[in-house]
Amino acid sequence: MTGIYDDPWAYQLACSFRAVPPEVDALLGWCARHRRSPGPVRRVLELAAGPAEHAVEFARRGVAATALDIHPAMCAYAAERAAAAGVELEVVQEDMTDFALGRRFDLVVTMLDSTSHLMTLDAFTAHLDRAAEHLDGDGLYIVEMAHPRDRLGAEPSVSGGWTVERADARATVRWGEPTDLLDPVTQVSDDHVTMVIEEGEGPARVLRDVVPYRFWSATEVDAAVRLSGALEPVARYGDFGEVAVTDPEAWRMITVFRRAR
């Protein structure tokens, strides 16, 4: 059985409902708003980047982009995609809790709730330490996470099932089942993932996986920040616009950090 993270093409297809260019617009807008000394973003690092959708988009705009991921298949695929797009992208295979690139960036981002792969408070704190160490003096670290109501509320912000369609393929995705319950002690759920992929006239391909998911509340994120001491939060948003995270329309929890003084 092939896992979803071992099949970067399928993973990218599953996430192709995302509007990456407007999201990058929002990231750059927050940089202009929240950096202590606003200026052009010249260097960006995407952590747990997977296919590196956002890093590639930054590279298209002339930003020196680096994508970091722990999965070798994802790293190879990200490099291939950048080459096909005709942009320069540095790809690094490392753990997002333990990396040292020897340089700093104007912007570091972690997208698509990839922090759910950090299973413990120690891991989250180590991750924050590493991100802070790679920020320039007025740089920002922006983290996109699922909205807490997805796990704690009666009505989730986003559906666990969706369909995506492109010219070359169509996929029905189910990420999580009603029986995938959150452990009340560890706050970890084993999410069952199923993709049914149709390409051309051939038979559909079914991809199944079980992905451990660690739920992080806003107060736990704040606790990890205090334990680290290397970052300070400056803003929190409920989507890639101006929606507050407390707004009923909020569907993400996006936190903007900068290095602590």
Secondary structure by P-SEA (a helix, b strand, c coil): cccccccaaaaaaaacccccaaaaaaaaaaaaccccccccccbbbbcccccaaaaaaaaaaccbbbbbbccaaaaaaaaaaaaaacbbbbbbbcccccccccccccbbbbccccccccccaaaaaaaaaaaaaaccccbbbbbbbcccccccccccccccccccccccbbbbbbcccccccccccccccbbbbbbbcccccccbbbbbbbbbbbbbcaaaaaaaaaaacccccccccccccccccccccccbbbbbbcccc
